[in-house]
Amino acid sequence: MPLTPKLADLLQHADRPAIRAFFLSITALTVALVLALYSGAAAQLGNVALASASAIIALLVAAWVAVTLVPVLAKRTALRWIGYRMEYRVTLEGWIYIGGIVLVALAALNTGNNLLFLILASLIASILMSGILSSITLAGVEMRLQLPEHMFAGEPVRATLELKNEKLTLPSFSLRVEGVTKKIASAPAVLETPIYFPYIPRQEAVSQTVPLLFPKRGVYRQEAFRIATRFPFGFLQKARRLDLAAEALVYPSVEASPEFLEVLPGIQGAMESLTKGRGQDLYSLRDYVPTDSARHVHWKATARFGSLMVREFAREDDCSVLLVFDPYSLAALPDPSRYEIDRFERSVSLCAAIAWSFHERSAMLEFRGVGAEAPLAPASDNIFFILRHLANIQPLPPDPQATLLSDLAADPESFKIIVTAQPRGSVPASIWNSSYVVFSQDLS
């Protein structure tokens, strides 16, 4: 790009009052410096009056700059960049370089060689320039992390990490973003692997796709991030902390696990045997009523019983289910065994897989649990409410009264799928005829 368009773009976005105040202050301070030098020369020549007048005028000019122009520049200075919390760490290369400086300094002091002093000054200046350039690189860089809306345990997802360079004129080089991990963390971290950005132009944003994998369900939380750089020489790693909280809610896995494939035939069979309708599979025989169609008369049964008998069929087109998850488990007791914890987690994943299977079938789904209840609706409407509840759920101490299961007896019409850790004898007999119960103790 030619130089003229760059200057035009710079002037277009520049703060003209600030530029005017800057150049005016530089000019005034230059005049004050010349007057101060002239005052010194006049004093050497013995002209005390001229020297005093020149010194007073120089002080007045400097005072005018401090009172009128400095506040204008201060108001337009991005002071938030000054408040960045910087972390410093000397790298291995830096320690080797410092060792070389010490050797050169000893040699220069012992020999008095001016060339060695010049080399020593250049080496020290390189470290100072490294600190200044790394600070400039980190200044004015902001970060944004965008996570997918829905994430499942064990399934890789892709997040977007964006760095924006807000500096007006200078780019940033060689930046690395990493998560800040607390010594005692309340939840697992979101970002485990550092992300590298080689170059970010001025006034532009650069984004990268970050692959993430969450092994377990639950909440993952990142309280802060760190932007680090070794630019330009690698002697010093300088980092800036960003207090940017990020939280990810990971649903249980909905994959067809061996436990799900084991109970699926039983669920389908129970639904067909406990539900009647207009399907093709025979449900039962009953006495004829005037509103029945003659096509449904079972003539062989009619001849056997001596009265009209009609057929009822298993319903296929109106599938509605009440899914119940009972969180009372031995995993909630003090110092639970790893076996009990794993069994509870398998129960949660199984319940999520069952809910997801009805979502894929576009069934009518209702959910009930401790502290959560979703009314009967298309599964697509409440599937993520169910998954959010299962993502956050924790085991509760065993309930001897089996309160949650006892309340289901008041709803004998709904077909219920119950996932519970209660022993078999605790399930009320009144709900067996309209339910399919999955006991977590049977899960392998």
C-alpha positions in Angstrom: 0.0 0.0 0.0 1.4 3.5 -0.9 2.5 5.8 1.9 -0.1 8.5 1.1 -3.2 6.4 1.7 -1.7 5.1 5.0 -1.2 8.7 6.2 -4.7 9.7 5.0 -6.2 6.7 6.9 -4.2 7.6 10.0 -5.3 11.3 9.9 -8.9 10.3 9.3 -9.0 8.2 12.6 -6.6 10.5 14.5 -7.6 12.7 17.4 -6.9 16.1 15.9 -7.1 18.2 19.1 -4.7 15.8 20.8 -2.3 16.0 17.8 -2.5 19.8 17.9 -1.8 19.9 21.6 1.1 17.5 21.2 3.0 19.4 18.6 2.2 22.7 20.3 3.7 21.4 23.5 6.8 20.1 21.7 7.3 23.5 20.1 6.8 25.4 23.4 9.2 23.1 25.3 11.8 23.5 22.5 11.6 27.2 22.9 11.9 26.9 26.7 15.0 24.7 26.2 16.6 27.2 23.9 15.9 30.0 26.3 17.4 28.0 29.2 20.5 27.3 27.2 20.7 31.0 26.2 20.3 31.9 29.9 23.3 29.7 30.8 25.4 31.2 28.0 24.5 34.8 29.1 25.4 34.0 32.7 28.8 32.8 31.5 29.4 36.1 29.7 28.5 38.0 32.8 25.1 39.5 31.5 23.1 38.7 34.6 20.0 40.7 33.6 19.7 38.9 30.3 20.3 35.5 31.9 17.7 36.1 34.5 15.1 37.3 32.0 15.7 34.3 29.7 15.4 31.8 32.6 12.2 33.4 33.8 10.7 33.3 30.3 11.7 29.6 30.0 10.1 28.7 33.3 6.9 30.6 32.3 6.7 28.7 29.0 7.2 25.3 30.7 4.5 26.2 33.3 2.1 27.2 30.5 2.6 23.8 28.9 2.1 22.0 32.2 -1.1 23.9 33.0 -2.8 24.1 29.6 -1.5 21.4 27.3 -0.7 18.5 29.6 -4.3 18.1 30.9 -5.5 18.0 27.3 -3.1 15.1 26.4 -3.9 13.3 29.7 -7.6 13.2 29.0 -7.0 11.5 25.6 -4.5 8.9 26.9 -5.8 5.3 27.3 -4.9 5.1 30.9 -6.5 1.6 31.2 -3.4 0.3 29.3 -1.2 1.6 32.1 -3.2 -0.4 34.6 -2.5 -3.7 33.0 -1.1 -6.3 35.4 2.1 -7.6 33.9 3.9 -10.8 34.9 7.6 -11.2 34.2 9.7 -14.3 33.9 13.3 -14.6 32.7 13.6 -17.5 30.2 16.6 -19.9 30.0 17.9 -17.9 27.1 17.6 -14.8 29.1 19.6 -16.2 32.0 22.4 -17.2 29.5 22.3 -13.7 28.0 22.6 -12.1 31.5 25.5 -14.4 32.2 27.2 -13.1 29.1 26.6 -9.5 30.1 28.2 -10.2 33.5 31.3 -11.6 31.8 31.6 -8.6 29.4 31.1 -6.2 32.4 33.9 -7.9 34.3 36.2 -7.8 31.3 35.4 -4.1 30.7 36.1 -3.2 34.3 39.3 -5.1 34.5 40.8 -3.8 31.2 39.2 -0.4 30.9 38.7 -1.0 27.2 36.2 1.5 25.7 35.1 -1.0 23.1 34.0 -3.4 25.8 32.1 -0.7 27.5 30.3 0.1 24.2 29.5 -3.6 23.7 28.2 -3.8 27.3 26.0 -0.8 26.8 24.6 -2.4 23.6 23.8 -5.6 25.4 22.0 -3.8 28.3 20.1 -1.7 25.8 18.9 -4.9 24.0 17.3 -6.1 27.3 15.7 -2.7 27.8 14.3 -2.6 24.3 13.1 -6.2 24.7 11.0 -5.1 27.7 9.7 -2.0 26.0 8.7 -3.9 22.8 7.0 -6.7 24.6 5.0 -4.2 26.6 3.9 -2.5 23.4 3.0 -5.9 21.9 0.7 -6.8 24.9 -0.9 -3.3 25.2 -4.3 -2.7 23.6 -5.0 -6.4 23.0 -8.5 -7.7 24.0 -9.8 -11.3 23.9 -13.1 -12.9 23.3 -14.0 -16.6 23.7 -17.1 -18.0 22.0 -18.2 -21.5 23.0 -20.8 -23.6 21.2 -24.4 -23.5 22.6 -24.7 -27.2 23.2 -21.8 -29.5 24.2 -21.9 -33.2 25.1 -19.4 -35.2 27.2 -16.9 -37.1 25.2 -17.7 -35.3 21.9 -15.2 -32.9 20.4 -16.4 -29.4 19.8 -14.9 -26.3 18.3 -14.8 -22.9 20.0 -13.7 -19.6 18.6 -10.9 -17.5 20.3 -10.5 -14.0 19.0 -7.8 -11.4 19.8 -8.4 -7.8 18.8 -5.5 -5.3 18.5 -7.0 -1.9 19.5 -3.7 0.0 19.0 -4.0 2.8 16.5 -0.6 2.4 14.7 1.3 -0.7 15.9 0.7 -4.4 15.3 1.3 -7.2 17.9 3.5 -10.2 17.4 3.9 -13.7 18.8 1.1 -13.8 21.4 0.1 -17.0 23.3 -3.2 -17.3 25.1 -3.5 -19.7 28.0 -6.0 -20.3 30.8 -5.1 -19.3 34.4 -5.6 -22.3 36.6 -6.3 -21.8 40.3 -4.6 -24.0 42.9 -8.0 -24.9 44.4 -10.5 -24.9 41.5 -14.2 -25.1 42.0 -14.7 -26.6 38.6 -12.5 -28.0 35.8 -10.9 -25.5 33.4 -12.3 -24.7 30.0 -9.0 -24.0 28.1 -6.2 -26.5 28.8 -4.0 -26.0 25.7 -2.3 -22.7 24.9 -3.3 -21.0 21.6 -0.7 -19.2 19.5 -1.2 -16.0 17.4 1.9 -15.1 15.3 0.6 -11.7 14.1 -2.3 -9.3 14.7 -2.5 -6.2 12.6 -3.4 -2.8 14.1 -7.1 -2.1 14.5 -7.9 -5.6 13.4 -9.1 -8.9 15.0 -7.8 -12.4 14.4 -9.6 -15.5 15.4 -8.7 -19.2 15.6 -10.8 -22.3 15.9 -10.0 -24.1 19.2 -10.8 -27.8 19.5 -12.1 -28.7 22.9 -13.0 -32.1 24.5 -14.8 -32.3 27.8 -14.5 -35.9 29.2 -17.3 -35.6 31.8 -20.7 -33.8 32.2 -21.0 -30.8 34.4 -19.8 -27.2 34.6 -16.4 -26.2 33.4 -15.3 -22.7 34.5 -12.4 -20.4 33.6 -11.9 -17.4 35.9 -9.1 -15.7 33.9 -6.8 -15.9 30.9 -3.2 -14.9 30.3 -1.8 -13.4 27.2 2.0 -14.0 27.1 4.8 -13.1 24.6 8.6 -13.6 24.3 8.8 -11.0 21.5 11.3 -9.8 20.3 14.4 -11.8 21.5 13.0 -14.4 23.8 15.1 -13.3 26.8 12.0 -12.3 28.8 8.5 -13.8 28.9 6.0 -11.0 29.7 2.3 -11.9 30.3 -0.8 -9.9 31.0 -3.7 -11.3 33.0 -7.3 -10.9 31.7 -10.1 -11.4 34.3 -12.5 -12.8 31.7 -14.8 -15.4 33.1 -15.9 -18.2 30.8 -18.3 -21.1 31.7 -19.3 -24.2 29.8 -22.2 -26.5 30.7 -21.5 -29.9 29.3 -24.5 -32.3 28.9 -24.2 -36.1 29.6 -23.3 -38.2 26.7 -26.3 -39.3 24.6 -24.4 -42.0 22.6 -26.0 -45.4 22.4 -24.0 -47.0 25.2 -24.1 -50.8 26.0 -26.5 -50.1 28.8 -28.9 -48.2 26.5 -28.8 -50.9 23.9 -29.6 -53.4 26.6 -32.7 -51.7 28.0 -34.0 -50.4 24.6 -35.8 -53.6 23.6 -37.5 -53.8 27.0 -38.7 -50.2 26.7 -40.1 -50.8 23.3 -41.8 -53.9 24.3 -43.3 -52.3 27.4 -44.7 -49.4 25.4 -46.3 -51.7 22.9 -47.9 -53.9 25.6 -49.0 -51.0 27.9 -50.3 -48.7 25.2 -53.3 -49.2 22.9 -54.4 -47.3 19.8 -54.6 -47.7 16.0 -51.4 -49.6 15.3 -51.0 -53.0 13.6 -50.0 -55.0 16.7 -52.9 -56.6 18.7 -53.3 -55.1 22.2 -56.4 -56.9 23.6 -59.9 -58.1 23.0 -63.0 -56.5 24.6 -66.8 -56.4 24.2 -68.3 -54.5 21.3 -69.8 -51.0 21.9 -72.0 -49.2 19.4 -69.3 -46.7 18.5 -66.8 -49.4 17.3 -66.2 -50.1 13.7 -67.4 -53.4 12.2 -63.9 -53.9 10.7 -62.4 -54.4 14.2 -64.8 -57.3 15.1 -62.9 -60.5 15.9 -65.2 -63.1 14.5 -63.4 -66.2 15.9 -63.5 -64.8 19.4 -67.2 -63.7 18.8 -68.1 -67.3 17.9 -66.2 -68.7 20.9 -67.7 -66.3 23.5 -71.1 -66.0 22.0 -71.1 -62.2 21.9 -69.5 -59.5 19.7 -65.7 -59.0 20.5 -63.5 -56.3 19.0 -59.8 -56.0 18.7 -57.7 -53.1 20.2 -54.3 -52.4 18.7 -51.0 -51.0 20.1 -50.8 -47.3 19.3 -47.9 -46.2 17.0 -48.7 -42.7 16.1 -49.3 -41.1 19.5 -46.2 -41.9 21.6 -46.1 -40.0 24.9 -43.7 -40.8 27.7 -43.1 -39.6 31.3 -39.4 -39.9 31.9 -38.4 -40.0 35.6 -34.8 -39.8 37.1 -34.5 -40.7 40.7 -31.2 -39.2 42.0 -31.3 -40.9 45.5 -28.1 -43.0 45.5 -25.4 -44.5 47.8 -23.0 -42.3 45.8 -24.2 -39.4 48.0 -23.0 -41.0 51.2 -19.7 -39.8 52.9 -16.7 -41.4 51.2 -18.6 -43.3 48.5 -16.9 -46.1 46.5 -15.7 -45.5 43.0 -18.1 -48.2 41.9 -21.2 -46.3 43.3 -20.0 -43.0 41.7 -19.5 -44.7 38.3 -22.9 -46.4 38.6 -24.6 -43.1 39.3 -22.9 -41.5 36.3 -23.9 -44.4 34.0 -27.5 -43.9 35.2 -27.4 -40.2 34.3 -26.0 -41.0 30.8 -28.6 -43.7 30.3 -31.4 -41.3 31.2 -30.0 -38.7 28.8 -29.7 -41.3 26.0 -33.3 -42.3 26.5 -34.5 -38.7 26.4 -32.5 -38.1 23.3 -33.9 -41.2 21.6 -37.5 -39.9 22.1 -36.3 -36.5 20.8 -35.1 -38.2 17.6 -38.5 -39.9 17.3 -40.4 -36.6 17.7 -42.3 -38.1 20.6 -44.3 -36.4 23.3 -42.1 -36.3 26.3 -42.6 -35.3 30.0 -39.8 -35.2 32.6 -39.9 -35.4 36.3 -37.0 -35.3 38.8 -36.1 -33.8 42.2 -36.4 -30.0 41.8 -37.1 -30.2 38.1 -40.3 -30.8 36.1 -41.1 -30.4 32.4 -44.7 -30.7 31.2 -45.8 -33.0 28.5 -44.7 -31.4 25.2 -42.9 -32.4 22.0 -39.5 -33.7 23.0 -37.8 -31.0 20.8 -39.2 -28.4 23.2 -37.9 -29.7 26.5 -35.0 -31.9 25.6 -32.4 -29.3 26.5 -34.1 -28.5 29.7 -33.8 -32.2 30.6 -30.2 -32.3 29.5 -29.3 -29.1 31.5 -30.9 -30.7 34.6 -29.0 -34.0 34.1 -25.7 -32.0 33.5 -26.0 -30.4 36.9 -27.6 -33.1 39.0 -25.8 -34.6 42.0 -26.6 -37.7 43.9 -28.8 -37.4 47.0 -28.8 -39.6 50.1 -31.1 -42.6 49.9 -34.7 -41.9 50.6 -36.3 -44.7 52.6 -39.8 -43.4 51.8 -39.1 -43.3 48.0 -41.1 -40.1 47.9 -40.5 -39.4 44.2 -41.6 -42.8 43.1 -44.7 -42.8 45.4 -45.9 -39.6 43.9 -46.0 -41.3 40.5 -48.9 -43.6 41.7 -51.2 -40.6 41.3 -50.6 -40.7 37.5 -51.6 -44.2 36.3 -52.5 -43.1 32.8 -49.0 -42.1 31.6 -46.5 -44.6 30.4 -43.4 -44.0 32.7 -39.8 -44.9 32.2 -38.1 -44.7 35.6 -34.3 -44.7 36.1 -33.6 -45.3 39.8 -31.0 -46.5 42.3 -33.6 -47.6 44.8 -33.8 -51.3 45.6 -36.4 -53.3 43.8 -38.7 -53.7 46.8 -39.0 -49.9 47.2 -41.0 -49.3 44.0 -44.7 -49.1 44.7 -46.7 -51.9 43.2 -49.3 -49.4 41.9 -47.0 -48.0 39.3 -45.6 -51.3 37.9 -48.5 -51.8 35.5 -47.8 -48.5 33.7 -44.1 -48.2 34.0 -40.8 -49.6 32.8 -38.2 -49.4 35.6 -34.5 -49.4 35.1 -32.5 -50.2 38.2 -29.0 -48.8 38.3 -27.8 -51.8 40.3 -28.5 -53.9 37.1 -26.3 -51.7 35.0 -23.0 -53.4 34.2 
